Amino acid sequence: MEKIKFETDDGVQEFYVIDETRISNRNYILVADSLEDGAEGMILKDISAEDDAEAIYVPVDDETEHEAVAGVFAESLGDIDLE
C-alpha cells in the first residue's frame, strides 16, 4: 500500500492511500492514518493546477460531494466502513 506525506500546519503527516478515483475531471483519494481496524480516514480532493509541481489535496468538506465520492469508494472497496 502506497504511503504519502503531507505538509500541514502541524508538520509532516503520513497517510496510506487506500483508493483513488476521478469524478468530473477531479482526482480524489481515500487515505487512512494506519492499516489497522478502526483507522481514521478521510477523502481528499486534488485542487492543484496543471502547472503545479506537486499535487495539492484538501479534505472534502461539502456534505453532498463527500457522500457522492464516499459512495464511489464504498462500491469500489466493498465491505469497508466510510463513516
C-alpha positions as CSV (number, residue, x, y, z in Angstrom):
1,M,0.0,0.0,0.0
2,E,1.4,3.4,-1.0
3,K,2.2,5.8,1.8
4,I,2.3,9.5,1.1
5,K,3.5,12.5,3.1
6,F,1.5,15.7,3.5
7,E,2.9,19.0,4.8
8,T,0.4,20.6,7.1
9,D,0.3,23.5,9.6
10,D,1.2,20.8,12.2
11,G,4.2,19.5,10.3
12,V,4.5,16.4,8.1
13,Q,1.9,13.7,8.4
14,E,1.9,10.3,6.6
15,F,-1.1,8.6,5.3
16,Y,-1.8,5.3,3.4
17,V,-3.6,5.7,0.1
18,I,-6.5,3.2,0.2
19,D,-8.1,4.0,-3.1
20,E,-8.3,6.8,-5.7
21,T,-10.9,7.8,-8.3
22,R,-11.6,10.6,-10.8
23,I,-15.0,12.2,-11.0
24,S,-15.9,15.1,-13.2
25,N,-12.3,15.8,-14.1
26,R,-11.2,15.9,-10.4
27,N,-9.0,13.4,-8.7
28,Y,-9.9,12.1,-5.2
29,I,-8.0,9.9,-2.8
30,L,-9.1,7.9,0.2
31,V,-6.4,8.0,2.8
32,A,-6.0,6.4,6.3
33,D,-3.6,7.0,9.1
34,S,-2.9,3.3,9.5
35,L,-3.9,-0.1,8.1
36,E,-5.4,-1.3,11.4
37,D,-9.1,-1.8,12.1
38,G,-10.6,1.5,13.3
39,A,-8.1,3.7,11.5
40,E,-9.0,7.3,10.9
41,G,-9.5,8.1,7.2
42,M,-10.6,11.0,5.0
43,I,-11.4,11.8,1.5
44,L,-9.1,14.4,-0.2
45,K,-9.6,16.1,-3.5
46,D,-6.8,17.4,-5.8
47,I,-7.2,21.2,-6.3
48,S,-3.8,21.7,-8.0
49,A,-3.5,23.4,-11.3
50,E,-1.9,21.6,-14.3
51,D,1.3,23.6,-14.0
52,D,1.8,23.0,-10.2
53,A,4.9,21.0,-9.4
54,E,3.1,18.9,-6.8
55,A,-0.5,17.9,-6.2
56,I,-2.4,20.0,-3.7
57,Y,-5.0,18.0,-1.7
58,V,-7.7,19.3,0.6
59,P,-10.3,17.5,2.7
60,V,-13.8,17.2,1.0
61,D,-16.0,19.3,3.3
62,D,-19.1,19.6,1.2
63,E,-21.6,17.0,2.5
64,T,-23.1,16.3,-0.9
65,E,-19.8,15.9,-2.6
66,H,-18.4,13.8,0.3
67,E,-21.4,11.4,0.1
68,A,-21.1,11.0,-3.7
69,V,-17.3,10.3,-3.5
70,A,-17.7,8.0,-0.5
71,G,-20.3,6.1,-2.5
72,V,-17.8,5.5,-5.3
73,F,-15.2,4.3,-2.8
74,A,-17.6,2.1,-1.0
75,E,-18.6,0.5,-4.3
76,S,-15.0,0.0,-5.2
77,L,-13.8,-1.3,-1.9
78,G,-16.8,-3.4,-0.9
79,D,-17.2,-4.0,2.9
80,I,-15.2,-1.0,4.2
81,D,-17.0,1.4,6.5
82,L,-16.6,5.0,5.3
83,E,-18.3,6.9,8.1
